[in-house]
Amino acid sequence: MTENELSFKIIGAALSLHKNLGPGLLESTYENALAYDLREAGFKVQQQLPMPFIYKEIKLDVGYRLDLLIENKVIVEVKSIENLAPVHYAQLLTYLKLSDLKLGLLINFNTKVLKDDIHRMVNNL
């Protein structure tokens, strides 16, 4: 499955989840529920995956963690905040670059209409 096909399935699961739960819950609630739904749909899902930072010849464990990595292809950064800030987009783009992955989704569940707060970000796709 390509990154684009996979993102279509992830977005569908997120929309269904938001329809069932609505806004206003903790980020961890949405992350765990989305991970559960995607696993139930047969996808490989890794949560809170450590992301090492490699600089020149040293590898540093500096505490970066991917919220979700789906099928080793798509990063999903889950938020539940009033408004996304530029730093949230930069965070996902940095994760894409550090992992050398091509596609990420930034999803803010704390919104009335979820489709308005799902953002696709690409890294050399």
C-alpha positions as CSV (number, residue, x, y, z in Angstrom):
1,M,0.0,0.0,0.0
2,T,1.4,3.4,-0.9
3,E,1.7,6.3,1.5
4,N,-1.2,8.0,-0.2
5,E,-3.5,5.0,0.0
6,L,-2.5,4.5,3.6
7,S,-3.1,8.1,4.5
8,F,-6.6,7.8,3.0
9,K,-7.3,4.9,5.4
10,I,-5.8,6.7,8.4
11,I,-7.9,9.8,7.7
12,G,-11.0,7.7,7.4
13,A,-10.4,6.1,10.8
14,A,-9.7,9.5,12.4
15,L,-12.9,10.9,11.0
16,S,-14.9,8.0,12.3
17,L,-13.2,8.3,15.7
18,H,-14.0,12.0,15.9
19,K,-17.6,11.4,14.9
20,N,-17.9,8.9,17.8
21,L,-16.0,10.8,20.4
22,G,-16.2,14.5,19.4
23,P,-13.8,17.2,20.6
24,G,-12.6,18.0,24.1
25,L,-10.8,14.8,25.2
26,L,-7.1,14.4,26.0
27,E,-4.6,13.9,23.3
28,S,-3.6,10.5,24.7
29,T,-7.2,9.4,24.5
30,Y,-7.4,10.1,20.7
31,E,-3.9,8.6,20.1
32,N,-4.8,5.3,21.9
33,A,-8.2,5.1,20.3
34,L,-6.9,5.8,16.8
35,A,-4.1,3.2,17.3
36,Y,-6.7,0.7,18.4
37,D,-8.9,1.3,15.4
38,L,-6.0,1.1,13.0
39,R,-4.8,-2.2,14.5
40,E,-8.3,-3.6,14.4
41,A,-8.3,-2.7,10.6
42,G,-5.1,-4.8,10.2
43,F,-2.4,-2.1,10.2
44,K,0.9,-2.3,12.0
45,V,0.9,0.6,14.4
46,Q,3.7,1.7,16.7
47,Q,3.0,4.2,19.4
48,Q,5.4,6.6,21.2
49,L,8.2,5.4,19.1
50,P,11.6,6.8,20.2
51,M,13.2,9.0,17.5
52,P,17.0,9.3,18.0
53,F,18.8,12.4,16.8
54,I,21.9,11.6,14.7
55,Y,24.4,14.4,14.4
56,K,27.6,13.7,12.4
57,E,28.9,10.5,14.0
58,I,27.0,10.6,17.3
59,K,23.6,9.3,18.1
60,L,21.7,11.2,20.8
61,D,18.6,10.0,22.6
62,V,17.0,13.4,23.2
63,G,13.5,12.3,23.9
64,Y,11.8,12.8,20.6
65,R,8.8,10.4,20.2
66,L,6.5,9.8,17.2
67,D,2.9,9.6,18.4
68,L,2.1,6.9,15.8
69,L,4.0,5.2,13.0
70,I,1.7,3.3,10.6
71,E,3.1,0.5,8.5
72,N,6.6,2.0,8.9
73,K,5.5,4.6,6.3
74,V,3.3,7.3,7.7
75,I,3.8,9.4,10.8
76,V,0.7,10.6,12.6
77,E,1.1,13.5,15.1
78,V,-2.0,13.7,17.3
79,K,-3.0,16.9,18.9
80,S,-6.0,18.0,21.0
81,I,-5.5,21.8,21.4
82,E,-7.4,24.9,20.6
83,N,-5.3,26.0,17.6
84,L,-2.3,24.5,15.9
85,A,0.8,26.7,15.9
86,P,3.6,26.9,13.3
87,V,5.8,24.8,15.7
88,H,3.4,21.8,15.4
89,Y,4.0,21.8,11.6
90,A,7.7,22.2,12.1
91,Q,7.8,19.3,14.6
92,L,6.2,16.9,12.1
93,L,8.4,18.1,9.2
94,T,11.5,17.5,11.5
95,Y,10.3,14.0,12.3
96,L,9.8,13.3,8.6
97,K,13.4,14.5,7.9
98,L,15.0,12.6,10.9
99,S,13.2,9.4,10.0
100,D,13.6,9.8,6.2
101,L,9.9,9.1,5.8
102,K,7.9,10.7,3.1
103,L,4.4,11.4,4.6
104,G,3.0,12.6,7.9
105,L,-0.4,13.6,9.1
106,L,-0.9,16.3,11.7
107,I,-4.4,15.8,13.2
108,N,-6.0,18.1,15.8
109,F,-9.0,16.4,17.3
110,N,-10.1,19.4,19.4
111,T,-12.2,20.9,16.6
112,K,-15.8,20.8,15.7
113,V,-15.2,19.7,12.1
114,L,-12.2,17.4,12.0
115,K,-11.6,17.6,8.2
116,D,-10.7,21.2,8.8
117,D,-7.8,20.3,11.1
118,I,-6.1,17.4,9.3
119,H,-2.9,18.4,7.6
120,R,-0.7,16.3,5.2
121,M,3.0,17.1,5.2
122,V,5.5,15.6,2.8
123,N,9.2,15.1,2.8
124,N,10.5,14.6,-0.8
125,L,7.3,12.8,-1.9
